[in-house]
Amino acid sequence: MKRFILAFAAIALLLVPSCKKESKASKDAISIKVIVPEETASSDAIYIAGPFTGGEGFSVGNPAWKLQRSGVNCSITLDPDTFIGNYTLADGFWFVSEQQGAELDADGKTVVRTLGGKEGSYVVAKWSR
């Protein structure tokens, strides 16, 4: 009976289509590399936000907008086909630390960056308060 159940389960898995979405890089993909301060906790998730993501409220917690981290080095590859509305990186974007909030400048205002075209970018983000 146990073998029958295992065989049935194996066949069922083969017949059920995979729910895993295949990821393919768009020819228009944009790669952004970011360096965060050394004191940023390794458990702190960093997100990109902007009009093209629907804003900070839609970015934070959404894996689609989360930067990949390796120490202080972060990166994200964006597919413009997933951008909301007709917004682009030229409309502005900023980085948000899950633990520290948005990156701020010396005046306490959110640091908003722009990027035109589809070339990659290398930026240094800081969360000094």
A tleap script that builds the chain and sets N, CA, C and O, in Angstrom:
source leaprc.protein.ff14SB
mol = sequence {
  NMET LYS ARG PHE ILE LEU ALA PHE ALA ALA
  ILE ALA LEU LEU LEU VAL PRO SER CYS LYS
  LYS GLU SER LYS ALA SER LYS ASP ALA ILE
  SER ILE LYS VAL ILE VAL PRO GLU GLU THR
  ALA SER SER ASP ALA ILE TYR ILE ALA GLY
  PRO PHE THR GLY GLY GLU GLY PHE SER VAL
  GLY ASN PRO ALA TRP LYS LEU GLN ARG SER
  GLY VAL ASN CYS SER ILE THR LEU ASP PRO
  ASP THR PHE ILE GLY ASN TYR THR LEU ALA
  ASP GLY PHE TRP PHE VAL SER GLU GLN GLN
  GLY ALA GLU LEU ASP ALA ASP GLY LYS THR
  VAL VAL ARG THR LEU GLY GLY LYS GLU GLY
  SER TYR VAL VAL ALA LYS TRP SER CARG
}
set mol.1.N position { 0.821 -1.185 0.000 }
set mol.1.CA position { 0.000 0.000 0.000 }
set mol.1.C position { 0.877 1.265 0.000 }
set mol.1.O position { 0.588 2.240 -0.695 }
set mol.2.N position { 1.953 1.220 0.798 }
set mol.2.CA position { 2.852 2.364 0.886 }
set mol.2.C position { 3.486 2.654 -0.484 }
set mol.2.O position { 3.607 3.812 -0.884 }
set mol.3.N position { 3.889 1.593 -1.196 }
set mol.3.CA position { 4.486 1.760 -2.528 }
set mol.3.C position { 3.473 2.348 -3.501 }
set mol.3.O position { 3.814 3.185 -4.336 }
set mol.4.N position { 2.233 1.906 -3.389 }
set mol.4.CA position { 1.177 2.406 -4.274 }
set mol.4.C position { 0.989 3.907 -4.078 }
set mol.4.O position { 0.857 4.649 -5.051 }
set mol.5.N position { 0.975 4.358 -2.818 }
set mol.5.CA position { 0.799 5.777 -2.526 }
set mol.5.C position { 1.981 6.588 -3.041 }
set mol.5.O position { 1.798 7.660 -3.618 }
set mol.6.N position { 3.199 6.076 -2.834 }
set mol.6.CA position { 4.391 6.775 -3.327 }
set mol.6.C position { 4.398 6.846 -4.848 }
set mol.6.O position { 4.748 7.880 -5.417 }
set mol.7.N position { 4.014 5.753 -5.515 }
set mol.7.CA position { 3.960 5.737 -6.976 }
set mol.7.C position { 2.910 6.711 -7.474 }
set mol.7.O position { 3.144 7.443 -8.435 }
set mol.8.N position { 1.753 6.724 -6.826 }
set mol.8.CA position { 0.681 7.633 -7.218 }
set mol.8.C position { 1.139 9.088 -7.055 }
set mol.8.O position { 0.882 9.919 -7.926 }
set mol.9.N position { 1.812 9.395 -5.947 }
set mol.9.CA position { 2.297 10.750 -5.702 }
set mol.9.C position { 3.327 11.166 -6.750 }
set mol.9.O position { 3.312 12.307 -7.214 }
set mol.10.N position { 4.218 10.253 -7.126 }
set mol.10.CA position { 5.233 10.559 -8.134 }
set mol.10.C position { 4.590 10.836 -9.488 }
set mol.10.O position { 4.994 11.768 -10.185 }
set mol.11.N position { 3.606 10.046 -9.863 }
set mol.11.CA position { 2.916 10.248 -11.146 }
set mol.11.C position { 2.144 11.562 -11.120 }
set mol.11.O position { 2.135 12.298 -12.107 }
set mol.12.N position { 1.499 11.858 -9.999 }
set mol.12.CA position { 0.739 13.100 -9.885 }
set mol.12.C position { 1.650 14.315 -10.049 }
set mol.12.O position { 1.276 15.295 -10.693 }
set mol.13.N position { 2.842 14.247 -9.465 }
set mol.13.CA position { 3.788 15.358 -9.598 }
set mol.13.C position { 4.226 15.559 -11.038 }
set mol.13.O position { 4.459 16.689 -11.465 }
set mol.14.N position { 4.338 14.483 -11.780 }
set mol.14.CA position { 4.729 14.593 -13.183 }
set mol.14.C position { 3.609 15.174 -14.043 }
set mol.14.O position { 3.867 15.861 -15.031 }
set mol.15.N position { 2.377 14.898 -13.663 }
set mol.15.CA position { 1.238 15.348 -14.461 }
set mol.15.C position { 0.809 16.779 -14.160 }
set mol.15.O position { 0.243 17.453 -15.021 }
set mol.16.N position { 1.076 17.244 -12.941 }
set mol.16.CA position { 0.676 18.588 -12.553 }
set mol.16.C position { 1.694 19.579 -13.112 }
set mol.16.O position { 2.893 19.435 -12.875 }
set mol.17.N position { 1.222 20.588 -13.855 }
set mol.17.CA position { 2.165 21.570 -14.391 }
set mol.17.C position { 2.837 22.352 -13.270 }
set mol.17.O position { 2.250 22.591 -12.215 }
set mol.18.N position { 4.053 22.734 -13.520 }
set mol.18.CA position { 4.824 23.459 -12.514 }
set mol.18.C position { 4.247 24.849 -12.292 }
set mol.18.O position { 3.869 25.531 -13.244 }
set mol.19.N position { 4.184 25.257 -11.051 }
set mol.19.CA position { 3.706 26.596 -10.709 }
set mol.19.C position { 4.848 27.594 -10.674 }
set mol.19.O position { 4.617 28.798 -10.556 }
set mol.20.N position { 6.068 27.112 -10.774 }
set mol.20.CA position { 7.231 27.992 -10.698 }
set mol.20.C position { 7.308 28.830 -11.960 }
set mol.20.O position { 7.330 28.302 -13.072 }
set mol.21.N position { 7.349 30.138 -11.775 }
set mol.21.CA position { 7.439 31.059 -12.901 }
set mol.21.C position { 8.873 31.061 -13.412 }
set mol.21.O position { 9.819 31.236 -12.645 }
set mol.22.N position { 9.017 30.868 -14.700 }
set mol.22.CA position { 10.365 30.881 -15.267 }
set mol.22.C position { 10.840 32.312 -15.395 }
set mol.22.O position { 10.114 33.195 -15.852 }
set mol.23.N position { 12.070 32.515 -14.982 }
set mol.23.CA position { 12.654 33.839 -15.034 }
set mol.23.C position { 13.571 33.938 -16.239 }
set mol.23.O position { 14.504 33.150 -16.393 }
set mol.24.N position { 13.295 34.910 -17.086 }
set mol.24.CA position { 14.197 35.122 -18.209 }
set mol.24.C position { 14.567 36.593 -18.244 }
set mol.24.O position { 13.728 37.468 -18.031 }
set mol.25.N position { 15.807 36.840 -18.509 }
set mol.25.CA position { 16.289 38.212 -18.513 }
set mol.25.C position { 15.797 38.918 -19.766 }
set mol.25.O position { 15.941 38.415 -20.880 }
set mol.26.N position { 15.224 40.073 -19.567 }
set mol.26.CA position { 14.760 40.894 -20.671 }
set mol.26.C position { 15.976 41.507 -21.358 }
set mol.26.O position { 16.989 41.794 -20.720 }
set mol.27.N position { 15.858 41.702 -22.660 }
set mol.27.CA position { 16.973 42.344 -23.375 }
set mol.27.C position { 17.121 43.801 -22.950 }
set mol.27.O position { 18.157 44.420 -23.191 }
set mol.28.N position { 16.070 44.353 -22.312 }
set mol.28.CA position { 16.099 45.731 -21.840 }
set mol.28.C position { 16.395 45.826 -20.348 }
set mol.28.O position { 16.215 46.887 -19.750 }
set mol.29.N position { 16.848 44.727 -19.739 }
set mol.29.CA position { 17.097 44.701 -18.296 }
set mol.29.C position { 18.135 45.754 -17.905 }
set mol.29.O position { 19.080 46.030 -18.643 }
set mol.30.N position { 17.929 46.324 -16.736 }
set mol.30.CA position { 18.824 47.353 -16.206 }
set mol.30.C position { 19.407 46.839 -14.896 }
set mol.30.O position { 18.664 46.476 -13.985 }
set mol.31.N position { 20.722 46.806 -14.798 }
set mol.31.CA position { 21.381 46.359 -13.575 }
set mol.31.C position { 21.886 47.564 -12.805 }
set mol.31.O position { 22.533 48.450 -13.364 }
set mol.32.N position { 21.582 47.586 -11.521 }
set mol.32.CA position { 22.051 48.667 -10.657 }
set mol.32.C position { 22.843 48.035 -9.518 }
set mol.32.O position { 22.374 47.102 -8.866 }
set mol.33.N position { 24.031 48.546 -9.289 }
set mol.33.CA position { 24.870 48.080 -8.190 }
set mol.33.C position { 24.914 49.184 -7.137 }
set mol.33.O position { 25.055 50.364 -7.457 }
set mol.34.N position { 24.792 48.781 -5.887 }
set mol.34.CA position { 24.704 49.730 -4.778 }
set mol.34.C position { 25.649 49.292 -3.670 }
set mol.34.O position { 25.754 48.102 -3.372 }
set mol.35.N position { 26.335 50.250 -3.061 }
set mol.35.CA position { 27.142 49.976 -1.871 }
set mol.35.C position { 26.432 50.649 -0.707 }
set mol.35.O position { 26.117 51.838 -0.759 }
set mol.36.N position { 26.182 49.873 0.348 }
set mol.36.CA position { 25.538 50.413 1.550 }
set mol.36.C position { 26.600 50.544 2.642 }
set mol.36.O position { 27.647 49.902 2.560 }
set mol.37.N position { 26.351 51.352 3.645 }
set mol.37.CA position { 27.333 51.532 4.720 }
set mol.37.C position { 27.658 50.216 5.415 }
set mol.37.O position { 26.802 49.341 5.544 }
set mol.38.N position { 28.893 50.088 5.856 }
set mol.38.CA position { 29.337 48.875 6.544 }
set mol.38.C position { 28.504 48.575 7.779 }
set mol.38.O position { 28.307 47.410 8.126 }
set mol.39.N position { 28.013 49.615 8.448 }
set mol.39.CA position { 27.244 49.394 9.678 }
set mol.39.C position { 25.809 48.934 9.425 }
set mol.39.O position { 25.072 48.675 10.377 }
set mol.40.N position { 25.401 48.829 8.165 }
set mol.40.CA position { 24.061 48.322 7.853 }
set mol.40.C position { 24.027 46.841 8.206 }
set mol.40.O position { 24.843 46.059 7.718 }
set mol.41.N position { 23.086 46.467 9.048 }
set mol.41.CA position { 22.990 45.079 9.504 }
set mol.41.C position { 22.792 44.141 8.321 }
set mol.41.O position { 22.071 44.460 7.375 }
set mol.42.N position { 23.435 42.988 8.382 }
set mol.42.CA position { 23.317 42.023 7.288 }
set mol.42.C position { 21.892 41.496 7.156 }
set mol.42.O position { 21.508 41.008 6.093 }
set mol.43.N position { 21.110 41.591 8.223 }
set mol.43.CA position { 19.718 41.137 8.180 }
set mol.43.C position { 18.774 42.206 7.615 }
set mol.43.O position { 17.594 41.938 7.391 }
set mol.44.N position { 19.291 43.401 7.388 }
set mol.44.CA position { 18.475 44.508 6.905 }
set mol.44.C position { 18.241 44.372 5.404 }
set mol.44.O position { 19.193 44.329 4.625 }
set mol.45.N position { 16.997 44.307 5.009 }
set mol.45.CA position { 16.650 44.212 3.586 }
set mol.45.C position { 16.601 45.617 2.998 }
set mol.45.O position { 16.098 46.548 3.626 }
set mol.46.N position { 17.129 45.755 1.787 }
set mol.46.CA position { 17.146 47.034 1.085 }
set mol.46.C position { 16.271 46.897 -0.165 }
set mol.46.O position { 16.345 45.896 -0.877 }
set mol.47.N position { 15.443 47.916 -0.422 }
set mol.47.CA position { 14.526 47.900 -1.564 }
set mol.47.C position { 14.723 49.146 -2.406 }
set mol.47.O position { 15.187 50.175 -1.914 }
set mol.48.N position { 14.370 49.045 -3.672 }
set mol.48.CA position { 14.332 50.209 -4.544 }
set mol.48.C position { 12.876 50.643 -4.621 }
set mol.48.O position { 11.970 49.813 -4.685 }
set mol.49.N position { 12.665 51.952 -4.614 }
set mol.49.CA position { 11.308 52.492 -4.674 }
set mol.49.C position { 11.290 53.656 -5.655 }
set mol.49.O position { 12.323 54.265 -5.932 }
set mol.50.N position { 10.135 53.950 -6.162 }
set mol.50.CA position { 9.961 55.065 -7.076 }
set mol.50.C position { 8.586 54.984 -7.705 }
set mol.50.O position { 7.829 54.053 -7.430 }
set mol.51.N position { 8.259 55.939 -8.538 }
set mol.51.CA position { 6.957 55.902 -9.199 }
set mol.51.C position { 6.752 54.609 -9.996 }
set mol.51.O position { 5.631 54.111 -10.095 }
set mol.52.N position { 7.835 54.069 -10.561 }
set mol.52.CA position { 7.716 52.855 -11.383 }
set mol.52.C position { 7.389 51.606 -10.556 }
set mol.52.O position { 6.976 50.588 -11.111 }
set mol.53.N position { 7.574 51.681 -9.212 }
set mol.53.CA position { 7.244 50.544 -8.344 }
set mol.53.C position { 5.891 50.725 -7.670 }
set mol.53.O position { 5.377 49.802 -7.037 }
set mol.54.N position { 5.316 51.912 -7.807 }
set mol.54.CA position { 4.087 52.224 -7.101 }
set mol.54.C position { 4.372 52.954 -5.807 }
set mol.54.O position { 3.456 53.230 -5.032 }
set mol.55.N position { 5.641 53.270 -5.565 }
set mol.55.CA position { 6.026 53.998 -4.363 }
set mol.55.C position { 6.551 53.084 -3.277 }
set mol.55.O position { 6.529 51.858 -3.389 }
set mol.56.N position { 7.017 53.716 -2.239 }
set mol.56.CA position { 7.655 53.014 -1.120 }
set mol.56.C position { 6.722 51.991 -0.470 }
set mol.56.O position { 7.162 50.908 -0.083 }
set mol.57.N position { 5.458 52.325 -0.350 }
set mol.57.CA position { 4.495 51.418 0.271 }
set mol.57.C position { 4.318 50.112 -0.476 }
set mol.57.O position { 3.961 49.098 0.125 }
set mol.58.N position { 4.563 50.121 -1.776 }
set mol.58.CA position { 4.449 48.907 -2.582 }
set mol.58.C position { 5.773 48.189 -2.748 }
set mol.58.O position { 5.797 47.012 -3.108 }
set mol.59.N position { 6.880 48.882 -2.491 }
set mol.59.CA position { 8.211 48.293 -2.686 }
set mol.59.C position { 8.673 47.470 -1.497 }
set mol.59.O position { 9.071 46.314 -1.636 }
set mol.60.N position { 8.611 48.095 -0.313 }
set mol.60.CA position { 9.132 47.452 0.895 }
set mol.60.C position { 8.320 46.188 1.187 }
set mol.60.O position { 7.096 46.225 1.313 }
set mol.61.N position { 9.035 45.084 1.290 }
set mol.61.CA position { 8.404 43.790 1.531 }
set mol.61.C position { 8.107 43.009 0.266 }
set mol.61.O position { 7.761 41.830 0.331 }
set mol.62.N position { 8.239 43.654 -0.888 }
set mol.62.CA position { 7.980 42.990 -2.165 }
set mol.62.C position { 9.293 42.449 -2.729 }
set mol.62.O position { 10.188 43.232 -3.047 }
set mol.63.N position { 9.427 41.120 -2.860 }
set mol.63.CA position { 10.690 40.546 -3.341 }
set mol.63.C position { 11.105 41.035 -4.729 }
set mol.63.O position { 12.290 40.997 -5.062 }
set mol.64.N position { 10.159 41.489 -5.534 }
set mol.64.CA position { 10.497 41.977 -6.874 }
set mol.64.C position { 11.367 43.222 -6.826 }
set mol.64.O position { 12.110 43.496 -7.769 }
set mol.65.N position { 11.282 43.985 -5.729 }
set mol.65.CA position { 12.027 45.236 -5.631 }
set mol.65.C position { 13.148 45.170 -4.591 }
set mol.65.O position { 13.751 46.192 -4.263 }
set mol.66.N position { 13.423 43.983 -4.077 }
set mol.66.CA position { 14.463 43.802 -3.060 }
set mol.66.C position { 15.832 43.636 -3.715 }
set mol.66.O position { 15.980 42.897 -4.688 }
set mol.67.N position { 16.826 44.331 -3.172 }
set mol.67.CA position { 18.187 44.200 -3.667 }
set mol.67.C position { 18.812 42.926 -3.129 }
set mol.67.O position { 18.541 42.522 -1.999 }
set mol.68.N position { 19.639 42.303 -3.932 }
set mol.68.CA position { 20.401 41.129 -3.509 }
set mol.68.C position { 21.624 41.640 -2.768 }
set mol.68.O position { 22.296 42.561 -3.233 }
set mol.69.N position { 21.917 41.045 -1.612 }
set mol.69.CA position { 23.027 41.535 -0.791 }
set mol.69.C position { 24.140 40.526 -0.657 }
set mol.69.O position { 23.923 39.318 -0.568 }
set mol.70.N position { 25.351 41.074 -0.647 }
set mol.70.CA position { 26.548 40.323 -0.318 }
set mol.70.C position { 27.426 41.295 0.469 }
set mol.70.O position { 28.254 42.000 -0.108 }
set mol.71.N position { 27.242 41.327 1.774 }
set mol.71.CA position { 27.956 42.306 2.597 }
set mol.71.C position { 27.447 43.701 2.314 }
set mol.71.O position { 26.247 43.961 2.392 }
set mol.72.N position { 28.369 44.608 1.984 }
set mol.72.CA position { 27.972 45.981 1.678 }
set mol.72.C position { 27.595 46.144 0.210 }
set mol.72.O position { 27.088 47.194 -0.187 }
set mol.73.N position { 27.835 45.125 -0.586 }
set mol.73.CA position { 27.512 45.182 -2.006 }
set mol.73.C position { 26.103 44.669 -2.256 }
set mol.73.O position { 25.741 43.575 -1.825 }
set mol.74.N position { 25.322 45.463 -2.950 }
set mol.74.CA position { 23.954 45.091 -3.298 }
set mol.74.C position { 23.789 45.268 -4.805 }
set mol.74.O position { 24.535 46.008 -5.445 }
set mol.75.N position { 22.812 44.583 -5.346 }
set mol.75.CA position { 22.504 44.759 -6.762 }
set mol.75.C position { 21.060 44.374 -7.014 }
set mol.75.O position { 20.442 43.635 -6.248 }
set mol.76.N position { 20.551 44.891 -8.100 }
set mol.76.CA position { 19.213 44.529 -8.544 }
set mol.76.C position { 19.184 44.637 -10.061 }
set mol.76.O position { 19.778 45.546 -10.641 }
set mol.77.N position { 18.500 43.718 -10.684 }
set mol.77.CA position { 18.282 43.775 -12.121 }
set mol.77.C position { 16.807 44.040 -12.329 }
set mol.77.O position { 15.952 43.286 -11.863 }
set mol.78.N position { 16.521 45.112 -13.030 }
set mol.78.CA position { 15.146 45.542 -13.244 }
set mol.78.C position { 14.719 45.284 -14.681 }
set mol.78.O position { 15.498 45.483 -15.613 }
set mol.79.N position { 13.494 44.846 -14.854 }
set mol.79.CA position { 12.914 44.649 -16.179 }
set mol.79.C position { 11.893 45.755 -16.405 }
set mol.79.O position { 10.845 45.759 -15.759 }
set mol.80.N position { 12.170 46.691 -17.302 }
set mol.80.CA position { 11.247 47.801 -17.544 }
set mol.80.C position { 9.830 47.351 -17.904 }
set mol.80.O position { 8.886 48.124 -17.740 }
set mol.81.N position { 9.664 46.138 -18.384 }
set mol.81.CA position { 8.326 45.633 -18.696 }
set mol.81.C position { 7.475 45.478 -17.437 }
set mol.81.O position { 6.250 45.403 -17.533 }
set mol.82.N position { 8.101 45.429 -16.260 }
set mol.82.CA position { 7.360 45.268 -15.009 }
set mol.82.C position { 7.066 46.614 -14.336 }
set mol.82.O position { 6.409 46.652 -13.296 }
set mol.83.N position { 7.548 47.714 -14.920 }
set mol.83.CA position { 7.334 49.031 -14.324 }
set mol.83.C position { 5.861 49.419 -14.412 }
set mol.83.O position { 5.192 49.126 -15.403 }
set mol.84.N position { 5.364 50.077 -13.375 }
set mol.84.CA position { 3.982 50.518 -13.319 }
set mol.84.C position { 3.809 51.772 -14.170 }
set mol.84.O position { 4.661 52.661 -14.164 }
set mol.85.N position { 2.708 51.833 -14.894 }
set mol.85.CA position { 2.426 53.002 -15.720 }
set mol.85.C position { 3.494 53.187 -16.784 }
set mol.85.O position { 4.088 52.216 -17.252 }
set mol.86.N position { 3.729 54.397 -17.152 }
set mol.86.CA position { 4.771 54.712 -18.130 }
set mol.86.C position { 6.001 55.295 -17.462 }
set mol.86.O position { 6.788 55.998 -18.095 }
set mol.87.N position { 6.165 54.997 -16.167 }
set mol.87.CA position { 7.296 55.542 -15.440 }
set mol.87.C position { 8.582 54.808 -15.775 }
set mol.87.O position { 8.570 53.628 -16.123 }
set mol.88.N position { 9.691 55.527 -15.663 }
set mol.88.CA position { 11.021 54.963 -15.890 }
set mol.88.C position { 11.926 55.394 -14.738 }
set mol.88.O position { 11.489 56.104 -13.831 }
set mol.89.N position { 13.165 54.972 -14.775 }
set mol.89.CA position { 14.128 55.399 -13.764 }
set mol.89.C position { 14.438 56.891 -13.882 }
set mol.89.O position { 14.933 57.501 -12.934 }
set mol.90.N position { 14.153 57.470 -15.027 }
set mol.90.CA position { 14.355 58.905 -15.213 }
set mol.90.C position { 13.348 59.717 -14.394 }
set mol.90.O position { 13.558 60.909 -14.169 }
set mol.91.N position { 12.261 59.088 -13.947 }
set mol.91.CA position { 11.261 59.762 -13.120 }
set mol.91.C position { 11.660 59.794 -11.653 }
set mol.91.O position { 10.978 60.413 -10.836 }
set mol.92.N position { 12.753 59.137 -11.316 }
set mol.92.CA position { 13.280 59.152 -9.959 }
set mol.92.C position { 13.105 57.827 -9.243 }
set mol.92.O position { 12.128 57.108 -9.448 }
set mol.93.N position { 14.076 57.525 -8.397 }
set mol.93.CA position { 14.019 56.329 -7.553 }
set mol.93.C position { 14.875 56.571 -6.326 }
set mol.93.O position { 15.739 57.447 -6.323 }
set mol.94.N position { 14.630 55.789 -5.283 }
set mol.94.CA position { 15.396 55.908 -4.060 }
set mol.94.C position { 15.492 54.532 -3.409 }
set mol.94.O position { 14.805 53.592 -3.807 }
set mol.95.N position { 16.348 54.432 -2.412 }
set mol.95.CA position { 16.553 53.171 -1.718 }
set mol.95.C position { 15.968 53.256 -0.313 }
set mol.95.O position { 16.050 54.290 0.350 }
set mol.96.N position { 15.379 52.149 0.126 }
set mol.96.CA position { 14.743 52.099 1.431 }
set mol.96.C position { 15.287 50.900 2.188 }
set mol.96.O position { 15.233 49.769 1.706 }
set mol.97.N position { 15.811 51.158 3.376 }
set mol.97.CA position { 16.260 50.113 4.279 }
set mol.97.C position { 15.052 49.708 5.118 }
set mol.97.O position { 14.352 50.566 5.655 }
set mol.98.N position { 14.808 48.408 5.230 }
set mol.98.CA position { 13.669 47.941 6.007 }
set mol.98.C position { 13.781 48.379 7.472 }
set mol.98.O position { 12.771 48.649 8.123 }
set mol.99.N position { 15.017 48.447 7.988 }
set mol.99.CA position { 15.225 48.803 9.389 }
set mol.99.C position { 15.459 50.302 9.601 }
set mol.99.O position { 15.130 50.829 10.664 }
set mol.100.N position { 16.024 50.998 8.601 }
set mol.100.CA position { 16.409 52.390 8.797 }
set mol.100.C position { 15.595 53.392 7.985 }
set mol.100.O position { 15.771 54.600 8.140 }
set mol.101.N position { 14.714 52.908 7.129 }
set mol.101.CA position { 13.899 53.808 6.320 }
set mol.101.C position { 14.617 54.254 5.063 }
set mol.101.O position { 15.615 53.664 4.650 }
set mol.102.N position { 14.088 55.309 4.465 }
set mol.102.CA position { 14.643 55.824 3.209 }
set mol.102.C position { 15.999 56.479 3.457 }
set mol.102.O position { 16.269 57.017 4.530 }
set mol.103.N position { 16.828 56.416 2.444 }
set mol.103.CA position { 18.120 57.095 2.490 }
set mol.103.C position { 17.875 58.599 2.517 }
set mol.103.O position { 17.100 59.116 1.712 }
set mol.104.N position { 18.529 59.304 3.438 }
set mol.104.CA position { 18.325 60.747 3.582 }
set mol.104.C position { 19.596 61.521 3.297 }
set mol.104.O position { 20.702 61.024 3.507 }
set mol.105.N position { 19.423 62.761 2.809 }
set mol.105.CA position { 20.576 63.625 2.597 }
set mol.105.C position { 20.853 64.407 3.881 }
set mol.105.O position { 20.202 64.180 4.900 }
set mol.106.N position { 21.814 65.324 3.833 }
set mol.106.CA position { 22.208 66.079 5.024 }
set mol.106.C position { 21.072 66.942 5.573 }
set mol.106.O position { 21.065 67.277 6.758 }
set mol.107.N position { 20.115 67.301 4.722 }
set mol.107.CA position { 18.970 68.115 5.157 }
set mol.107.C position { 17.790 67.269 5.630 }
set mol.107.O position { 16.736 67.807 5.969 }
set mol.108.N position { 17.964 65.944 5.655 }
set mol.108.CA position { 16.897 65.066 6.109 }
set mol.108.C position { 15.859 64.744 5.054 }
set mol.108.O position { 14.778 64.248 5.373 }
set mol.109.N position { 16.179 65.022 3.795 }
set mol.109.CA position { 15.242 64.739 2.701 }
set mol.109.C position { 15.656 63.444 2.003 }
set mol.109.O position { 16.840 63.116 1.934 }
set mol.110.N position { 14.672 62.716 1.492 }
set mol.110.CA position { 14.947 61.472 0.777 }
set mol.110.C position { 15.832 61.741 -0.431 }
set mol.110.O position { 15.576 62.659 -1.210 }
set mol.111.N position { 16.876 60.929 -0.579 }
set mol.111.CA position { 17.784 61.049 -1.716 }
set mol.111.C position { 17.116 60.399 -2.921 }
set mol.111.O position { 16.950 59.181 -2.969 }
set mol.112.N position { 16.736 61.223 -3.894 }
set mol.112.CA position { 16.090 60.727 -5.112 }
set mol.112.C position { 17.096 60.801 -6.247 }
set mol.112.O position { 17.684 61.848 -6.516 }
set mol.113.N position { 17.280 59.663 -6.907 }
set mol.113.CA position { 18.209 59.579 -8.031 }
set mol.113.C position { 17.426 59.418 -9.319 }
set mol.113.O position { 16.252 59.048 -9.304 }
set mol.114.N position { 18.081 59.699 -10.429 }
set mol.114.CA position { 17.491 59.427 -11.740 }
set mol.114.C position { 18.527 58.703 -12.586 }
set mol.114.O position { 19.733 58.848 -12.388 }
set mol.115.N position { 18.039 57.941 -13.511 }
set mol.115.CA position { 18.914 57.209 -14.428 }
set mol.115.C position { 18.212 57.158 -15.761 }
set mol.115.O position { 17.083 56.676 -15.854 }
set mol.116.N position { 18.863 57.646 -16.787 }
set mol.116.CA position { 18.274 57.622 -18.119 }
set mol.116.C position { 18.852 56.475 -18.922 }
set mol.116.O position { 19.927 55.965 -18.605 }
set mol.117.N position { 18.155 56.076 -19.942 }
set mol.117.CA position { 18.627 54.986 -20.793 }
set mol.117.C position { 18.568 53.661 -20.081 }
set mol.117.O position { 17.925 53.533 -19.038 }
set mol.118.N position { 19.237 52.672 -20.639 }
set mol.118.CA position { 19.217 51.356 -20.018 }
set mol.118.C position { 20.589 50.905 -19.559 }
set mol.118.O position { 20.804 49.727 -19.273 }
set mol.119.N position { 21.519 51.853 -19.492 }
set mol.119.CA position { 22.848 51.508 -18.998 }
set mol.119.C position { 22.795 51.203 -17.511 }
set mol.119.O position { 21.915 51.683 -16.797 }
set mol.120.N position { 23.729 50.414 -17.063 }
set mol.120.CA position { 23.793 50.081 -15.645 }
set mol.120.C position { 24.303 51.255 -14.850 }
set mol.120.O position { 24.808 52.225 -15.415 }
set mol.121.N position { 24.175 51.174 -13.555 }
set mol.121.CA position { 24.580 52.263 -12.690 }
set mol.121.C position { 25.285 51.700 -11.469 }
set mol.121.O position { 25.073 50.551 -11.083 }
set mol.122.N position { 26.113 52.517 -10.880 }
set mol.122.CA position { 26.838 52.138 -9.666 }
set mol.122.C position { 26.664 53.295 -8.706 }
set mol.122.O position { 27.141 54.394 -8.987 }
set mol.123.N position { 26.000 53.087 -7.583 }
set mol.123.CA position { 25.751 54.160 -6.648 }
set mol.123.C position { 26.146 53.766 -5.236 }
set mol.123.O position { 26.197 52.583 -4.898 }
set mol.124.N position { 26.424 54.764 -4.424 }
set mol.124.CA position { 26.733 54.532 -3.020 }
set mol.124.C position { 25.574 55.095 -2.213 }
set mol.124.O position { 25.278 56.287 -2.299 }
set mol.125.N position { 24.925 54.259 -1.439 }
set mol.125.CA position { 23.807 54.709 -0.610 }
set mol.125.C position { 24.287 54.823 0.836 }
set mol.125.O position { 25.171 54.086 1.272 }
set mol.126.N position { 23.691 55.757 1.566 }
set mol.126.CA position { 24.050 55.907 2.973 }
set mol.126.C position { 22.787 56.182 3.784 }
set mol.126.O position { 21.881 56.889 3.342 }
set mol.127.N position { 22.755 55.610 4.969 }
set mol.127.CA position { 21.592 55.772 5.835 }
set mol.127.C position { 21.989 56.512 7.104 }
set mol.127.O position { 21.556 56.150 8.198 }
set mol.128.N position { 22.804 57.539 6.963 }
set mol.128.CA position { 23.227 58.266 8.155 }
set mol.128.C position { 22.101 59.157 8.623 }
set mol.128.O position { 21.450 59.829 7.823 }
set mol.129.N position { 21.880 59.161 9.906 }
set mol.129.CA position { 20.815 59.973 10.508 }
set mol.129.C position { 21.427 61.057 11.358 }
set mol.129.O position { 20.704 61.854 11.957 }
savepdb mol mol.pdb
quit
